[in-house]
Amino acid sequence: MKNAVVLFFMVFYASLVLAAEGKPSAVLPETEYHFPPVVDGTTVTHDFVLKNVGTADLVIEKLESG
């Protein structure tokens, strides 16, 4: 029983330390978009919303489209 209590407090302490550090967490609800048919040569655009739900700043260092 004593080991279980010690283990509980160790896990609890570790979770507090990790929460205090804070980490970014990116959420991208929409991962793809299909454009409707358009006339050839027409410029089309679409915005993807990226939301940081973490507790630290989210830094985007590189972005590629495909």
Biopython code that builds the backbone (N, CA, C, O; Angstrom):
import numpy as np
from Bio.PDB.StructureBuilder import StructureBuilder

atoms = [
    (1, "MET", "N", (0.827, -1.198, 0.000)),
    (1, "MET", "CA", (0.000, 0.000, 0.000)),
    (1, "MET", "C", (0.866, 1.254, 0.000)),
    (1, "MET", "O", (0.570, 2.232, -0.687)),
    (2, "LYS", "N", (1.945, 1.207, 0.786)),
    (2, "LYS", "CA", (2.835, 2.366, 0.858)),
    (2, "LYS", "C", (3.453, 2.647, -0.511)),
    (2, "LYS", "O", (3.605, 3.806, -0.896)),
    (3, "ASN", "N", (3.812, 1.586, -1.251)),
    (3, "ASN", "CA", (4.381, 1.760, -2.589)),
    (3, "ASN", "C", (3.384, 2.411, -3.537)),
    (3, "ASN", "O", (3.757, 3.248, -4.358)),
    (4, "ALA", "N", (2.123, 2.030, -3.425)),
    (4, "ALA", "CA", (1.091, 2.602, -4.282)),
    (4, "ALA", "C", (0.920, 4.094, -4.008)),
    (4, "ALA", "O", (0.743, 4.875, -4.943)),
    (5, "VAL", "N", (0.969, 4.494, -2.748)),
    (5, "VAL", "CA", (0.826, 5.904, -2.387)),
    (5, "VAL", "C", (2.018, 6.701, -2.913)),
    (5, "VAL", "O", (1.849, 7.793, -3.457)),
    (6, "VAL", "N", (3.214, 6.156, -2.751)),
    (6, "VAL", "CA", (4.416, 6.830, -3.244)),
    (6, "VAL", "C", (4.350, 6.963, -4.762)),
    (6, "VAL", "O", (4.658, 8.025, -5.303)),
    (7, "LEU", "N", (3.956, 5.910, -5.444)),
    (7, "LEU", "CA", (3.828, 5.941, -6.898)),
    (7, "LEU", "C", (2.809, 6.989, -7.329)),
    (7, "LEU", "O", (3.049, 7.730, -8.282)),
    (8, "PHE", "N", (1.680, 7.056, -6.641)),
    (8, "PHE", "CA", (0.651, 8.046, -6.959)),
    (8, "PHE", "C", (1.217, 9.456, -6.880)),
    (8, "PHE", "O", (1.011, 10.257, -7.792)),
    (9, "PHE", "N", (1.930, 9.767, -5.799)),
    (9, "PHE", "CA", (2.467, 11.113, -5.637)),
    (9, "PHE", "C", (3.574, 11.412, -6.649)),
    (9, "PHE", "O", (3.735, 12.559, -7.067)),
    (10, "MET", "N", (4.329, 10.404, -7.041)),
    (10, "MET", "CA", (5.346, 10.615, -8.071)),
    (10, "MET", "C", (4.703, 10.955, -9.405)),
    (10, "MET", "O", (5.152, 11.870, -10.095)),
    (11, "VAL", "N", (3.666, 10.234, -9.770)),
    (11, "VAL", "CA", (2.949, 10.506, -11.024)),
    (11, "VAL", "C", (2.276, 11.871, -10.956)),
    (11, "VAL", "O", (2.311, 12.625, -11.928)),
    (12, "PHE", "N", (1.665, 12.195, -9.825)),
    (12, "PHE", "CA", (1.004, 13.484, -9.653)),
    (12, "PHE", "C", (2.012, 14.629, -9.791)),
    (12, "PHE", "O", (1.735, 15.620, -10.467)),
    (13, "TYR", "N", (3.162, 14.498, -9.163)),
    (13, "TYR", "CA", (4.196, 15.526, -9.230)),
    (13, "TYR", "C", (4.702, 15.686, -10.669)),
    (13, "TYR", "O", (4.887, 16.807, -11.143)),
    (14, "ALA", "N", (4.921, 14.577, -11.351)),
    (14, "ALA", "CA", (5.396, 14.629, -12.737)),
    (14, "ALA", "C", (4.388, 15.330, -13.631)),
    (14, "ALA", "O", (4.774, 16.092, -14.517)),
    (15, "SER", "N", (3.110, 15.088, -13.414)),
    (15, "SER", "CA", (2.095, 15.750, -14.236)),
    (15, "SER", "C", (2.058, 17.249, -13.957)),
    (15, "SER", "O", (1.811, 18.034, -14.873)),
    (16, "LEU", "N", (2.297, 17.659, -12.722)),
    (16, "LEU", "CA", (2.352, 19.087, -12.407)),
    (16, "LEU", "C", (3.549, 19.754, -13.073)),
    (16, "LEU", "O", (3.436, 20.872, -13.577)),
    (17, "VAL", "N", (4.680, 19.084, -13.078)),
    (17, "VAL", "CA", (5.876, 19.638, -13.708)),
    (17, "VAL", "C", (5.660, 19.791, -15.203)),
    (17, "VAL", "O", (5.996, 20.830, -15.771)),
    (18, "LEU", "N", (5.106, 18.777, -15.849)),
    (18, "LEU", "CA", (4.855, 18.851, -17.289)),
    (18, "LEU", "C", (3.834, 19.920, -17.618)),
    (18, "LEU", "O", (3.979, 20.614, -18.624)),
    (19, "ALA", "N", (2.812, 20.071, -16.804)),
    (19, "ALA", "CA", (1.795, 21.099, -17.044)),
    (19, "ALA", "C", (2.389, 22.486, -16.881)),
    (19, "ALA", "O", (2.004, 23.405, -17.604)),
    (20, "ALA", "N", (3.313, 22.658, -15.955)),
    (20, "ALA", "CA", (3.918, 23.962, -15.723)),
    (20, "ALA", "C", (4.809, 24.373, -16.893)),
    (20, "ALA", "O", (4.920, 25.560, -17.200)),
    (21, "GLU", "N", (5.444, 23.399, -17.545)),
    (21, "GLU", "CA", (6.314, 23.714, -18.673)),
    (21, "GLU", "C", (5.518, 24.234, -19.857)),
    (21, "GLU", "O", (5.973, 25.146, -20.547)),
    (22, "GLY", "N", (4.369, 23.690, -20.101)),
    (22, "GLY", "CA", (3.534, 24.097, -21.219)),
    (22, "GLY", "C", (4.070, 23.590, -22.545)),
    (22, "GLY", "O", (5.280, 23.565, -22.769)),
    (23, "LYS", "N", (3.182, 23.195, -23.400)),
    (23, "LYS", "CA", (3.545, 22.714, -24.719)),
    (23, "LYS", "C", (2.511, 23.200, -25.717)),
    (23, "LYS", "O", (1.332, 23.312, -25.383)),
    (24, "PRO", "N", (2.941, 23.492, -26.944)),
    (24, "PRO", "CA", (1.971, 23.839, -27.973)),
    (24, "PRO", "C", (1.245, 22.589, -28.461)),
    (24, "PRO", "O", (1.779, 21.483, -28.374)),
    (25, "SER", "N", (0.063, 22.760, -28.958)),
    (25, "SER", "CA", (-0.701, 21.644, -29.506)),
    (25, "SER", "C", (-1.542, 22.166, -30.668)),
    (25, "SER", "O", (-2.509, 22.899, -30.464)),
    (26, "ALA", "N", (-1.171, 21.786, -31.874)),
    (26, "ALA", "CA", (-1.851, 22.275, -33.069)),
    (26, "ALA", "C", (-3.052, 21.402, -33.407)),
    (26, "ALA", "O", (-2.976, 20.174, -33.364)),
    (27, "VAL", "N", (-4.148, 22.047, -33.741)),
    (27, "VAL", "CA", (-5.361, 21.346, -34.170)),
    (27, "VAL", "C", (-5.737, 21.887, -35.549)),
    (27, "VAL", "O", (-5.869, 23.096, -35.741)),
    (28, "LEU", "N", (-5.904, 20.986, -36.490)),
    (28, "LEU", "CA", (-6.299, 21.337, -37.847)),
    (28, "LEU", "C", (-7.564, 20.548, -38.173)),
    (28, "LEU", "O", (-7.485, 19.418, -38.655)),
    (29, "PRO", "N", (-8.742, 21.148, -37.908)),
    (29, "PRO", "CA", (-10.000, 20.403, -38.090)),
    (29, "PRO", "C", (-10.235, 19.940, -39.528)),
    (29, "PRO", "O", (-10.839, 18.890, -39.751)),
    (30, "GLU", "N", (-9.767, 20.707, -40.486)),
    (30, "GLU", "CA", (-9.989, 20.371, -41.896)),
    (30, "GLU", "C", (-8.634, 20.090, -42.538)),
    (30, "GLU", "O", (-7.799, 20.989, -42.638)),
    (31, "THR", "N", (-8.408, 18.849, -42.972)),
    (31, "THR", "CA", (-7.098, 18.486, -43.511)),
    (31, "THR", "C", (-7.048, 18.449, -45.030)),
    (31, "THR", "O", (-5.966, 18.354, -45.610)),
    (32, "GLU", "N", (-8.188, 18.521, -45.675)),
    (32, "GLU", "CA", (-8.202, 18.582, -47.135)),
    (32, "GLU", "C", (-9.439, 19.328, -47.607)),
    (32, "GLU", "O", (-10.441, 19.409, -46.898)),
    (33, "TYR", "N", (-9.353, 19.869, -48.814)),
    (33, "TYR", "CA", (-10.468, 20.608, -49.392)),
    (33, "TYR", "C", (-10.509, 20.298, -50.882)),
    (33, "TYR", "O", (-9.478, 20.327, -51.555)),
    (34, "HIS", "N", (-11.673, 20.010, -51.386)),
    (34, "HIS", "CA", (-11.849, 19.710, -52.807)),
    (34, "HIS", "C", (-12.575, 20.880, -53.463)),
    (34, "HIS", "O", (-13.720, 21.185, -53.130)),
    (35, "PHE", "N", (-11.890, 21.526, -54.399)),
    (35, "PHE", "CA", (-12.493, 22.658, -55.096)),
    (35, "PHE", "C", (-13.545, 22.165, -56.087)),
    (35, "PHE", "O", (-13.403, 21.089, -56.669)),
    (36, "PRO", "N", (-14.586, 22.944, -56.273)),
    (36, "PRO", "CA", (-15.561, 22.597, -57.317)),
    (36, "PRO", "C", (-14.925, 22.855, -58.684)),
    (36, "PRO", "O", (-13.898, 23.530, -58.765)),
    (37, "PRO", "N", (-15.507, 22.339, -59.738)),
    (37, "PRO", "CA", (-14.948, 22.589, -61.079)),
    (37, "PRO", "C", (-14.875, 24.093, -61.366)),
    (37, "PRO", "O", (-15.800, 24.843, -61.057)),
    (38, "VAL", "N", (-13.759, 24.514, -61.961)),
    (38, "VAL", "CA", (-13.564, 25.927, -62.325)),
    (38, "VAL", "C", (-13.011, 26.003, -63.739)),
    (38, "VAL", "O", (-12.499, 25.019, -64.271)),
    (39, "VAL", "N", (-13.118, 27.163, -64.332)),
    (39, "VAL", "CA", (-12.593, 27.383, -65.676)),
    (39, "VAL", "C", (-11.065, 27.372, -65.605)),
    (39, "VAL", "O", (-10.478, 27.949, -64.689)),
    (40, "ASP", "N", (-10.432, 26.720, -66.563)),
    (40, "ASP", "CA", (-8.976, 26.619, -66.601)),
    (40, "ASP", "C", (-8.352, 28.011, -66.552)),
    (40, "ASP", "O", (-8.767, 28.912, -67.280)),
    (41, "GLY", "N", (-7.354, 28.177, -65.690)),
    (41, "GLY", "CA", (-6.670, 29.461, -65.550)),
    (41, "GLY", "C", (-7.228, 30.320, -64.433)),
    (41, "GLY", "O", (-6.649, 31.355, -64.105)),
    (42, "THR", "N", (-8.346, 29.912, -63.840)),
    (42, "THR", "CA", (-8.953, 30.662, -62.742)),
    (42, "THR", "C", (-8.145, 30.425, -61.465)),
    (42, "THR", "O", (-7.767, 29.295, -61.159)),
    (43, "THR", "N", (-7.890, 31.497, -60.734)),
    (43, "THR", "CA", (-7.198, 31.373, -59.457)),
    (43, "THR", "C", (-8.211, 31.028, -58.378)),
    (43, "THR", "O", (-9.230, 31.704, -58.237)),
    (44, "VAL", "N", (-7.932, 29.978, -57.617)),
    (44, "VAL", "CA", (-8.810, 29.588, -56.521)),
    (44, "VAL", "C", (-8.003, 29.561, -55.223)),
    (44, "VAL", "O", (-6.809, 29.263, -55.230)),
    (45, "THR", "N", (-8.657, 29.871, -54.132)),
    (45, "THR", "CA", (-7.989, 29.859, -52.832)),
    (45, "THR", "C", (-8.883, 29.210, -51.797)),
    (45, "THR", "O", (-10.101, 29.128, -51.958)),
    (46, "HIS", "N", (-8.251, 28.752, -50.734)),
    (46, "HIS", "CA", (-8.990, 28.211, -49.588)),
    (46, "HIS", "C", (-8.127, 28.415, -48.355)),
    (46, "HIS", "O", (-6.916, 28.196, -48.408)),
    (47, "ASP", "N", (-8.722, 28.827, -47.254)),
    (47, "ASP", "CA", (-7.994, 29.033, -46.008)),
    (47, "ASP", "C", (-8.186, 27.836, -45.087)),
    (47, "ASP", "O", (-9.308, 27.397, -44.836)),
    (48, "PHE", "N", (-7.071, 27.319, -44.589)),
    (48, "PHE", "CA", (-7.114, 26.293, -43.564)),
    (48, "PHE", "C", (-6.817, 26.968, -42.228)),
    (48, "PHE", "O", (-5.840, 27.707, -42.109)),
    (49, "VAL", "N", (-7.650, 26.720, -41.234)),
    (49, "VAL", "CA", (-7.483, 27.330, -39.919)),
    (49, "VAL", "C", (-6.700, 26.384, -39.024)),
    (49, "VAL", "O", (-7.101, 25.239, -38.814)),
    (50, "LEU", "N", (-5.594, 26.861, -38.503)),
    (50, "LEU", "CA", (-4.758, 26.108, -37.581)),
    (50, "LEU", "C", (-4.878, 26.773, -36.223)),
    (50, "LEU", "O", (-4.622, 27.969, -36.085)),
    (51, "LYS", "N", (-5.267, 26.000, -35.224)),
    (51, "LYS", "CA", (-5.486, 26.566, -33.897)),
    (51, "LYS", "C", (-4.531, 25.926, -32.893)),
    (51, "LYS", "O", (-4.357, 24.707, -32.874)),
    (52, "ASN", "N", (-3.920, 26.760, -32.067)),
    (52, "ASN", "CA", (-3.059, 26.276, -31.003)),
    (52, "ASN", "C", (-3.902, 26.142, -29.740)),
    (52, "ASN", "O", (-4.339, 27.145, -29.176)),
    (53, "VAL", "N", (-4.128, 24.924, -29.300)),
    (53, "VAL", "CA", (-4.902, 24.687, -28.072)),
    (53, "VAL", "C", (-3.983, 24.346, -26.903)),
    (53, "VAL", "O", (-4.446, 23.964, -25.828)),
    (54, "GLY", "N", (-2.677, 24.488, -27.123)),
    (54, "GLY", "CA", (-1.704, 24.216, -26.066)),
    (54, "GLY", "C", (-1.515, 25.414, -25.161)),
    (54, "GLY", "O", (-2.210, 26.423, -25.282)),
    (55, "THR", "N", (-0.567, 25.286, -24.256)),
    (55, "THR", "CA", (-0.329, 26.341, -23.276)),
    (55, "THR", "C", (0.957, 27.112, -23.552)),
    (55, "THR", "O", (1.338, 27.975, -22.761)),
    (56, "ALA", "N", (1.632, 26.815, -24.664)),
    (56, "ALA", "CA", (2.835, 27.549, -25.055)),
    (56, "ALA", "C", (2.661, 28.022, -26.491)),
    (56, "ALA", "O", (1.785, 27.545, -27.212)),
    (57, "ASP", "N", (3.508, 28.970, -26.899)),
    (57, "ASP", "CA", (3.433, 29.484, -28.264)),
    (57, "ASP", "C", (3.730, 28.374, -29.270)),
    (57, "ASP", "O", (4.610, 27.540, -29.057)),
    (58, "LEU", "N", (2.986, 28.383, -30.358)),
    (58, "LEU", "CA", (3.200, 27.436, -31.446)),
    (58, "LEU", "C", (4.028, 28.133, -32.514)),
    (58, "LEU", "O", (3.606, 29.154, -33.057)),
    (59, "VAL", "N", (5.196, 27.595, -32.819)),
    (59, "VAL", "CA", (6.089, 28.181, -33.811)),
    (59, "VAL", "C", (6.073, 27.287, -35.038)),
    (59, "VAL", "O", (6.405, 26.104, -34.958)),
    (60, "ILE", "N", (5.690, 27.853, -36.166)),
    (60, "ILE", "CA", (5.678, 27.106, -37.432)),
    (60, "ILE", "C", (6.949, 27.494, -38.180)),
    (60, "ILE", "O", (7.097, 28.635, -38.619)),
    (61, "GLU", "N", (7.857, 26.545, -38.322)),
    (61, "GLU", "CA", (9.143, 26.821, -38.945)),
    (61, "GLU", "C", (9.159, 26.540, -40.424)),
    (61, "GLU", "O", (9.952, 27.139, -41.151)),
    (62, "LYS", "N", (8.305, 25.645, -40.901)),
    (62, "LYS", "CA", (8.295, 25.292, -42.319)),
    (62, "LYS", "C", (6.895, 24.838, -42.707)),
    (62, "LYS", "O", (6.230, 24.136, -41.945)),
    (63, "LEU", "N", (6.450, 25.238, -43.888)),
    (63, "LEU", "CA", (5.126, 24.858, -44.351)),
    (63, "LEU", "C", (5.222, 24.511, -45.840)),
    (63, "LEU", "O", (5.798, 25.260, -46.629)),
    (64, "GLU", "N", (4.656, 23.383, -46.200)),
    (64, "GLU", "CA", (4.649, 22.950, -47.592)),
    (64, "GLU", "C", (3.244, 22.582, -48.018)),
    (64, "GLU", "O", (2.463, 22.047, -47.231)),
    (65, "SER", "N", (2.932, 22.869, -49.256)),
    (65, "SER", "CA", (1.642, 22.431, -49.799)),
    (65, "SER", "C", (1.897, 21.330, -50.799)),
    (65, "SER", "O", (3.007, 21.185, -51.310)),
    (66, "GLY", "N", (0.883, 20.568, -51.070)),
    (66, "GLY", "CA", (1.123, 19.449, -51.974)),
    (66, "GLY", "C", (0.074, 19.217, -52.895)),
    (66, "GLY", "O", (0.160, 18.299, -53.710)),
]
sb = StructureBuilder()
sb.init_structure("model")
sb.init_model(0)
sb.init_chain("A")
sb.init_seg("    ")
for serial, (resi, resn, name, xyz) in enumerate(atoms, 1):
    if name == "N":
        sb.init_residue(resn, " ", resi, " ")
    sb.init_atom(name, np.array(xyz, "f"), 0.0, 1.0, " ", f" {name:<3s}", serial, name[0])
structure = sb.get_structure()
